[in-house]
Structures are given as structure tokens and as C-alpha cells.
Amino acid sequence: MEVQLSGPLRAAVGNQSVVSVEARSIRELFRTLSERYPEFTVSIANGVAVAINGNVYRDDWSTAIPENAEVVLLPRIQGG
């Protein structure tokens, strides 16, 4: 699948806006990205939201990613 990365998350993957990854869940997606791009672990620690087909997931890493889904990673915005 192609994963789109927003804003500062691009720096963690070599300034790419899109990366190709095989993953069946958010957990597997994060694990694969962390293995391929070690700096991405810092992004995960800072908070990453995952949009799958327009639905945003913040903490449920067990969420399945359907085949041909649109996947966008966004830095988590801290509220106050």
C-alpha cells in the first residue's frame, strides 16, 4: 500500500511524502516503518494519528488496514 505522510513526519522517512509499505494493521505499519526508518520511532513516541479511508485512529494500533485503503499519517496535535 502507499502511505502518505504529512508535515514533519516526512523528515523521519527521508523527506518522502509517500512510502510503500506492506501491513495489515496499524501496529504492523508502525513496526515496518520503524524497522525501515529508525528515526520514525521518535515520531511514534511523539504521537502519530492514522487516517484510514478518512477515519482517524489515534491509539488503536490493532485496527486492520483494508486492501487498497487510503492511508495518511499525521503528527498528533496536542490540545490544551
Wavefront OBJ file of the C-alpha trace (Angstrom):
o trace
v 0.000 0.000 0.000
v 1.035 3.596 -0.399
v 1.155 5.609 2.796
v 1.035 9.398 2.656
v 2.986 11.315 5.288
v 2.095 14.786 6.441
v 4.348 17.640 7.535
v 7.173 16.841 9.952
v 6.692 13.064 9.628
v 8.329 13.255 6.204
v 11.712 14.064 7.751
v 11.692 10.693 9.534
v 11.422 8.835 6.210
v 13.999 10.710 4.151
v 11.730 13.643 3.250
v 9.378 11.469 1.225
v 5.706 12.347 1.068
v 4.674 8.785 0.129
v 6.198 5.421 1.058
v 5.216 1.912 0.005
v 4.620 -0.500 2.885
v 3.007 -3.902 3.350
v 0.975 -4.021 6.563
v -2.335 -5.486 7.720
v -2.740 -3.345 10.852
v -1.603 -0.030 12.271
v 0.768 -1.899 14.617
v 2.377 -3.711 11.675
v 2.575 -0.446 9.729
v 4.411 1.300 12.589
v 6.720 -1.688 13.116
v 7.630 -1.844 9.423
v 8.240 1.902 9.201
v 10.371 1.825 12.374
v 12.491 -1.023 11.017
v 12.977 0.672 7.670
v 13.345 4.212 9.056
v 14.698 4.110 12.652
v 14.008 7.847 13.128
v 10.306 7.086 12.768
v 10.283 5.628 16.295
v 10.692 9.190 17.601
v 7.645 10.252 15.598
v 5.633 7.389 17.090
v 6.713 8.402 20.595
v 5.620 11.985 19.882
v 2.247 10.779 18.620
v 1.009 9.799 15.194
v -2.591 9.719 14.043
v -3.505 7.350 11.225
v -6.292 8.141 8.783
v -7.652 5.072 7.001
v -10.157 5.902 4.293
v -10.899 9.185 6.071
v -11.391 7.745 9.587
v -8.764 8.875 12.102
v -7.289 6.417 14.617
v -5.073 7.690 17.415
v -4.479 4.872 19.867
v -5.970 1.654 18.493
v -2.958 0.026 16.895
v -4.849 -3.230 16.368
v -7.061 -1.614 13.728
v -6.945 -3.544 10.465
v -5.969 -1.770 7.271
v -8.151 -2.944 4.374
v -6.649 -3.720 0.992
v -6.478 -0.668 -1.295
v -7.145 1.691 1.621
v -6.113 5.317 1.561
v -3.677 5.680 4.477
v -2.391 9.029 5.720
v -0.091 9.541 8.726
v -0.429 12.827 10.595
v 1.516 14.230 13.543
v -0.719 14.265 16.586
v -1.825 17.752 17.538
v -1.643 18.367 21.259
v -4.637 20.173 22.689
v -4.982 22.058 25.875
l 1 2 3 4 5 6 7 8 9 10 11 12 13 14 15 16 17 18 19 20 21 22 23 24 25 26 27 28 29 30 31 32 33 34 35 36 37 38 39 40 41 42 43 44 45 46 47 48 49 50 51 52 53 54 55 56 57 58 59 60 61 62 63 64 65 66 67 68 69 70 71 72 73 74 75 76 77 78 79 80
